[in-house]
């Protein structure tokens, strides 16, 4: 229950050497994922910000240029939340024009909903002659997101269509490096906007000879 989760969080913080530990908030998640607990505490060391290595910032193509590209090159993408996962909000924000999603650039999308089998996602992309698959993966229990990314890549290779499609994975625990190591072309995590995905699609399609 919640009490166990709180006690476990405090004990974990102690084992990490933290002091002045306070629980700030808690959210009960999907049963498979447990409880999300936010704590505030002090660390027994200091950080020199001058020596920090920051991740490389990926340049974003301006909106007008993305819109013009898709006006000249109309494309369709297939999207869905894969596996046994009912989360839809994040993906809809990347797609939907109302949320500043890629639809605003003229990208036509086919949304297959939640809990979509990998096979269905791939078959839909082949049938609709889509250029890309946007796969949302929120649940990460037992590394199911890693398994699903690898499965999508392997299945596409098996069907002989991997080089014809751009694979983009997204989710709270997804990073670009993780996604690429699992056979995806890109991975997007928290704080991603339609402009990030739209810009990446343009760059990737240009690499493949579409201008």
N, C-alpha and C positions, 0 to 999 in steps of 0.2 A: 504494500500500500504506500500511500504518500509519506507516512512517517518513516518507513524503511528507506525510501528514496532520499529523504532529507538527511537522515542519519548517515547513510552511505556517502552522500555528497560531502558532508562535513568531515567524515573520516578520510575520504579521498584527499580533500584539501590539506588535512593534517599530514598525511603521508607524503604530500608534495612539498612539505616544509612551509606551508602558508600559515600566517598568524592573523589574529583579529578577524576571524571568519564569521561572515554574516550571510544568511540566505536573503536574497533580494526579491526573487520571484520564482514561481514554478508553474509549469504547464504540463498537464497530463496529455501524452501523445497517444498514437496508435498503440494498442496492447503489445505489439511486437517490439515497439521502440522504447517503452517505459515512460519515465518522467523527465522533462527537461528542467533543470534547476540552474538558476543564475546566482552565483555567489560573489560577494565582495570580500577581498582579503588583501593582506600585505605579503609581498615576496621578500625573502631575505637577501636580496642582491639589487644592484643598480644596473641600468643599461646605458651604454654610451651611444647616443643616437647618431653621432658622427661616423661611427664605424659600421652602421647597419647597411646591409645590401638590400636595396628595394627591387621588387619585381619590375621587369621591363614593361613600360606602358605601351599598349597596342594602339596605334593611331586609328582613329575612326574617320571613315570617308564622310564628307559633308552630306546632309540630307538630300540636297538638290541633286547631287551627283548620283546618289543611290537611286532616287526616283527616276532620273533620266535613263540610267542603265536598264532598269526593269521596264521602262516604257519602250525602249529599243529591243529588249529581250524579255518578252513575257514568259514567266515561269510559274510552275506549280510546285508546292512542297506538301509533304504529308507529315502530320504531327499527331502525337498521342502520348499519354502517360502509360508506360509499359509495365508488364508484370501485374501482380496483385495489388494495385495501387490506385486509390480513388482521388488522389490530389489533382486538381485541375487549374487552380488559380494562377500559379506562376507561368505556366505555359500559355494560358489565355492572354496574359499580359504581353507576352512576346509576340503573339499572333494578331490580336484584335486591334483594329484601328482606334477603338474607343480608349485603349490604354497606351496608344503610341506604338503599337506593334507593327510588324513588318507589312501588314495589309496596307498601311498608309503609303508605302512605296509602290503599291500596285502588284505586290506579290500575291498570287492566288494560293490560298491554303485549304487543305482538306483536313479537318479535325476529326479524328477517330474516337475521341473521348478518353476515358480512363480505363485502367485494367486491360490494356490492349496486348494481345499476344504478339511476340516479336515477329512471328510468321505473317500475321495479318498486316502489320505495319509495312513489312517489306513487300508483300504481294500487292498492297494498295499503291505503293510507290511505283512498282513495275507497271501495273495496269493503267495508272493515270499519267505515265510518262513524266513523273516528277523528277526534279533535279536534286532534291534533298529530302532527308528524313530528320525531323526534329523530335527527339525522344526525351521525354521528361522522366526522371528517375528520382523520386523523393525518398522512398523507403530504402534504407541501406543495411538493414538487419542481415547478418550472415553474409555481408558483401554481395547481396543480390544485385546491386547496381553494377558491380564489376562483372558479374556473371552475365547480366543482360547485355552489356556493351559488347563483350566478347562474342556472345551468341549472335548478335545482330551482324557483326563483322563476318564471322565464320559462315553464317547462312548466306550472306550476300556473295561471298567468295565461291561457295558451293554452287550457287545459282548462276554464277558467271556475270554478276551485275555490279560487283564492288566498285570497279573503276568508273562506272556510269553515274554513281550517286555520291552526294556529299552527306556525311553522317555527323550530326551535331547532337551531343548529349547535354542535358541541363539538369540541375538539381542543387539542393543546398550543400551536398557533400561532394559535388563534382568539381574537379579542377581541370584546366586545360591539359596539364601533364598527365593526370590520371586517365582522362578520356583518350588521349592519343596513345598511351601505353596499352589501351584495351582495343585499339583498332579504329577509333573514331577519328574524324578530321579535326574536331574541336570540341572543347567542353566549356560550359559556362556555369558559374555558380551564383551565389547571392549577389544582388545588386545589378544583375544584367538587365539591359533594356533592349527594345526592338532595334535600336540603332546599332548596337554591338553585333547582333546577329545579322542584320541587313548588310552592314559593312563587311562582315566576314564572308557572307555569301557572294557579294560582288567580287571581292579579292580572289576567292576560290574559283569562281566561274571564269574570271579573266585568266587565271593560271591555266585553265583548261581550254583556253583559246576562244572564249566567248567575249566579245567586246561590244 
